Amino acid sequence: MLQSREKKIIEILLDSQSPVRIIDLAVQLNVSKRTISNSINHLKTCLSEYGATLVSKQSLGIWLELQEDIDEFRSRIFNDVCIEEDDHNRWSTIAQNLLEINESRTIDDIAESFYLSNSAVYRELVKIEKFLEKYSIVLKRKPKLGIHVEGSETNIRIAKAELIKFRSGELITTSLLKDLTDYFPNTLLEPIIASVQTIQQNNDISLSYIAMKGLIIHLAITVNRVNKNKRVVLEMKDLEFLSMQKEWTIAQKLVQELNHNLDTSLDDEECGYITIHLMGANLSKTVEAPQSVKLIDIELYEKIEKIVGSLSDKINIPFIEDEYFMSVLFLHIKPMINRLKNGISLHNPFIGNIKEEHPLMFELSAEFSRKLSDQFNVEMNDDEVGYIAMHFGGAFERARKLEQRKLKVILVCASGIGTVMFLKAKLENLFPEFEIVGEVSSFKLNIEKHQIDYDLIISTIPLDIQGEPIAYISPILTERDISKINLRKSQVDNTRGSKLIPLLHESISVFDEKVQDQNDAISILSNIMFKQGFVDHEYRDSCLLREELSSTFIGNMVAIPHAYHGHVLNQGIGLLVSKKPFDWNGAKVQLVFALAIDLKSSQDFGDIANEIITLVNQVDVLDKLFQTKDLRSFKKFIK
């Protein structure tokens, strides 16, 4: 089994018309010559099983001699799962391998392939079993034969795709090929990408970079599995339902393109499987008027409207009156529900920034998501809540008064309408000089930029463009991003005093406490805060329910548990400093702030959360806080 670096070396050698020197490989892969030499030595010993020989001559360089057709060799090499150098992701690599093969593998075999001890393999299998359970896939063990996976073809494909998204999720480059070249051969990726782009162009639809990447992954897995005679099986009633959806026609055209370009044989059931994925993507090119959007699914729109209306009333922000927000939120939620019901999720590479820099919008979205989950019986994780938070964030920014804009800006985003809406609203609010004159995908920028009068391009992804005024930022628009835009604007009002300290009270503070886990910590603080009249008797259960959706651990041994809306009688913050770090949903925690803050004070909630997050990033201060024995000392260190 090959490492990802070794596959890259093979790719370079296959593409070269002449021998390649070790120094040139080292430069291209940004590693030392010694590292390349070690990889070459390993390749020499293992390439024979792929029908190839690696030849090296000091005066010439290195080249490959193949015993079979080059395309067959590429397919065998790049369909094999590579070993990741990152131990953190090792379980996912082993899982990918088990999902790919048809036979059982012994523990000894796995240990030898991945250079692990048997005990290390057993530890990785615990993680793998937990992951596979989410997709109704079972890890079966048979004495003397080893282990293998059992599950439906559909679930196996979805699990394989989720593993690839997990390992490549935060990677956004100028090219989908660069993103996925470690997982599929270019001879497979290039025709698939071309087919999808043709379908987009001919049918006037638009996929965000992230949505397109997800679709490409699923299509590549589909073609690989079909070529190995591993096909999905759909019930007739499901196939009939799918054939009546508007996405079916697009899927049929895509199947025709793939069958022609890759000489494969995708049938109607595979067309249905692709339809499911298209139903989980937002294919809309533009945002329609609210009344037109509502007609797509009146029942769903009205349910979303009801939830948003209740949240608007609770926090005194008129989200329900923002027609653009209601339209794009609906267009995000409808395919999201289809995705989640079919076990397909989106990775959110910006979730850390969203939770850290927009805590109020994340909490609001968490409550929205809980209500939505209850109504549609779907499970939503942090990634999904984060995308919804970006929609709420855009509406929140837009609720602030916008001033005159002058600088003409084109926005290029990877994550679709939600990201564009959020980023556009925040830019216009922070920089009244801006006029957003275009929002385009990276695929269409070269065409559309010649048709638009603009001064600046602001992009959330790398662009293959030279000599243009481009500011590269994250979709969350951090303070670092603002400095990149080179405008002398200040983000923080340094004159504002602390809103955290006045809410800390001796009567609801606990120091030097022995704590078992997060449930114990929440119970201790909830009981004290209830007795002191800060919260009602349901506050504890609401905190635990909120914890089930998404951990309130925010890093550096700090957590901020809180209830869903309500349950606050008087505003305050319960404080717990434990004797020793304790378990909090798999993380270690020693300092807990239990928030009892009315969400109607939305600005206060955001300011307090940001103040705590700033504190979390000051490790030297935290070390002192962990040692405090009373509230007076605690307050002294955070002033």
Secondary structure, DSSP 8 states (H G I E B T S, - for coil): --BHHHHHHHHHHHH-SS-B-HHHHHHHHTS-HHHHHHHHHHHHHHGGGGTEEEEEETTTEEEEEESS-HHHHHHHHHHS--B-S-GGGHHHHHHHHHHH-SS-B-HHHHHHHTT--HHHHHHHHHHHHHHHHTTT-EEEEETTTEEEEE--HHHHHHHHHHHHHHHHTT---S-HHHHHTTTS-HHHHHHHHHHHHHHHHHHT----HHHHHHHHHHHHHHHHHHHTT------HHHHHHHHTSHHHHHHHHHHHHHHHHH-----HHHHHHHHHHHHTS---SS---HHHHHTT-HHHHHHHHHHHHHHHHHHT--GGG-HHHHHHHHHHHHHHHHHHHTT-----TTHHHHHHH-HHHHHHHHHHHHHHHHHHT----HHHHHHHHHHHHHHHHHHS------EEEEEE-SS-HHHHHHHHHHHHHH-TTEEEEEEE-TTTHHHHTTSS--SEEEESS-----SS-EEE--TT--HHHHHHTT-------TT---SSGGGEEEEEEEEEE---BHHHHHHHHHHHHHHTTSB-TTHHHHHHHHHHHS--EEETTEE--B-SS--BSS-EEEEEEEEEEEEETTEEEEEEEEEE--TTSHHHHHHHHHHHHHHHT-HHHHHHHTT--SHHHHHHHH-
